Amino acid sequence: MINISKNLINWYSQHKRDLPWRDTTDPYLIWVSEIILQQTRVDQGISYYHNFIKSFPDIYALASANIDEVLIIWQGLGYYSRARNMHVTAKTVATKLKGKFPNNFIELKNLKGVGDYTAAAIASFAFKEPVPVVDGNVFRVLSRLYGIFDSTQTPSGKKTFYKKALGIIDKKNPDIFNQGIMEFGALQCTPSNPKCEMCIFNSMCFAFKKELIPELPAKKQKIKKRDRYFYYLHIIYNNTFFIEKRGDRDIWKFLYQLPLIEYDSEITIEEIVNHKLWKEIFKKVNYNKNFSVSKKKHVLSHQNIHANFLKIEVSNTNKFLNEKLINISFKTLDKYSIPRLIERYLHDVK
């Protein structure tokens, strides 16, 4: 009988990648790395991790920072709610918990933005609590190894995988076991073209023996995405342009953007210039009516953004009616956190 946990730990000791957040028991550093790695590739996350820790070396530095400072460091990572939740949690830990993270899975889950996965990671890596970390890599390894066809998207399916992981976790070395099984899924038992012939578990692997590797884990149900049509106004005046701050009820909360007109479908330029916001901005402003339009598509997890950027040159600004607009230049742009979509456009036109 193969000892799953022992073999995983031995495999990990030989094959693990040298990553900056490993070999530490500091819950702050572990927390930062785990939040960054949600929805982010490891190779992309490394530079963000270094920049984040450099800017906010401890929980007090993060708690005392302005949210705009945090969002600027986060810019380009997407899923900005992660950064906003981190800022809230940092304030909670710094003030109510005297700078110390809870040392157990249950209490860690009370922190803003900390779910089962992140709580288990901190609890096991920092405090050696024997709770399994179950992410996409772990789902894949367990489903193939044991022939689990339950959906990873349902509460009952997640419960099945959690119980299986809990049954095989190494109680003395839960941190190394959790790191090992995730690394095994990332490097060995990969989504496509897994290295089955040289796998340490191929003699007992259900999916390998039954030739069901492509079928496991069970395919996720496709998400029906919403299409949105954004018309951004790139208003240029003497080598400067205008931005505004987004509200708190939609994607990219509190980030800055070019003035925006949104529709549920594609519209004509004539319809844009007759929009209420357009008239509010340009009612008494002289602008070049031969403006250019650039198009970009931006794909989010639940939405497709069809963006149109209208590059409009104006000759006067003293009669702008929209007080929300902020006049900036490319030299001062790095002081504002902006969505990746707009960053890409401005990079192209600079």
Long-range contacts (C-beta under 8 A, 24 or more apart in sequence): 2-201, 2-203, 2-204, 4-145, 4-168, 4-201, 5-168, 5-169, 5-170, 5-177, 6-170, 7-200, 7-201, 8-177, 8-180, 8-181, 8-184, 9-170, 9-173, 9-176, 9-177, 9-180, 11-180, 11-184, 11-188, 11-200, 12-176, 12-179, 12-180, 12-183, 12-184, 13-176, 15-183, 15-187, 15-188, 16-179, 16-180, 16-183, 17-42, 17-183, 17-187, 19-46, 20-46, 20-49, 20-50, 21-49, 22-179, 25-125, 25-126, 25-127, 26-126, 27-101, 27-103, 27-122, 27-126, 27-127, 28-58, 28-59, 28-101, 29-53, 30-121, 30-122, 30-125, 30-126, 31-86, 31-89, 31-101, 31-114, 31-118, 31-122, 32-86, 34-117, 34-118, 34-121, 34-122, 35-82, 35-85, 35-86, 35-113, 35-118, 36-77, 36-82, 38-79, 38-82, 38-117, 38-118, 39-78, 39-79, 39-82, 39-301, 40-77, 40-78, 42-186, 44-77, 48-73, 48-74, 48-76, 48-77, 56-90, 58-99, 59-90, 59-93, 59-94, 59-99, 59-101, 60-94, 60-99, 62-86, 62-87, 62-90, 62-94, 63-87, 63-90, 63-91, 63-93, 63-94, 63-95, 64-94, 67-254, 68-254, 68-336, 68-337, 71-254, 71-255, 71-337, 72-334, 72-335, 72-336, 72-337, 74-337, 75-337, 75-338, 75-340, 75-343, 76-340, 76-343, 78-300, 78-340, 80-252, 80-253, 80-254, 80-255, 81-113, 81-253, 82-113, 84-253, 84-254, 85-112, 85-113, 86-113, 88-112, 88-113, 89-113, 89-114, 101-126, 103-127, 103-129, 104-129, 105-129, 105-131, 116-162, 120-178, 121-178, 124-174, 124-175, 124-178, 125-175, 125-178, 125-179, 128-173, 128-174, 128-175, 129-174, 130-169, 130-170, 130-171, 130-174, 131-166, 131-169, 131-174, 132-162, 132-165, 132-166, 132-169, 132-174, 132-178, 133-165, 133-178, 133-181, 133-182, 134-158, 134-161, 134-162, 134-165, 135-182, 135-185, 136-185, 137-181, 137-182, 137-183, 137-184, 137-185, 137-186, 137-189, 138-165, 138-181, 138-182, 138-185, 139-217, 140-185, 140-189, 140-191, 140-216, 140-217, 141-181, 141-184, 141-185, 141-189, 143-207, 143-216, 143-217, 143-218, 144-189, 144-194, 144-205, 144-206, 144-207, 144-208, 144-212, 144-213, 144-216, 144-217, 145-201, 145-204, 145-205, 145-206, 145-207, 146-206, 147-206, 147-207, 147-210, 147-212, 147-216, 148-216, 148-217, 149-216, 149-218, 150-218, 151-218, 151-220, 151-221, 152-217, 152-218, 152-220, 153-220, 153-221, 223-301, 223-302, 225-299, 225-300, 225-302, 225-303, 225-304, 226-302, 226-303, 226-304, 227-264, 227-303, 227-304, 227-306, 228-262, 228-264, 228-303, 228-304, 228-305, 228-306, 229-262, 229-263, 229-264, 229-265, 229-266, 229-267, 229-306, 229-308, 230-260, 230-261, 230-262, 230-305, 230-306, 230-307, 230-308, 231-260, 231-261, 231-262, 231-263, 231-267, 231-272, 231-307, 231-308, 231-310, 232-257, 232-258, 232-259, 232-260, 232-307, 232-308, 232-309, 232-310, 232-342, 232-345, 233-258, 233-259, 233-260, 233-261, 233-278, 233-281, 233-310, 233-312, 234-258, 234-309, 234-310, 234-311, 234-312, 234-345, 234-349, 235-259, 235-281, 235-287, 235-312, 235-314, 235-325, 236-311, 236-312, 236-313, 236-314, 237-313, 237-314, 237-315, 237-316, 237-317, 237-327, 239-329, 240-327, 240-328, 240-329, 241-327, 241-328, 241-329, 242-325, 242-326, 242-327, 242-328, 243-325, 243-326, 243-328, 243-336, 243-338, 244-322, 244-324, 244-325, 244-326, 245-324, 245-326, 251-300, 251-303, 252-339, 254-337, 255-337, 255-338, 255-339, 256-326, 256-336, 256-337, 256-338, 257-338, 257-339, 257-342, 258-309, 258-342, 259-322, 259-325, 266-306, 269-293, 269-310, 272-310, 277-322, 280-321, 280-322, 281-320, 281-321, 281-322, 281-325, 282-314, 283-319, 283-321, 284-319, 284-321, 285-314, 285-316, 285-317, 285-319, 285-320, 286-314, 286-315, 286-316, 287-312, 287-313, 287-314, 287-315, 288-312, 288-313, 288-314, 294-345, 294-348, 294-349, 296-341, 296-344, 296-345, 298-339, 298-340, 298-341, 305-341, 307-341, 307-345, 309-345, 311-349
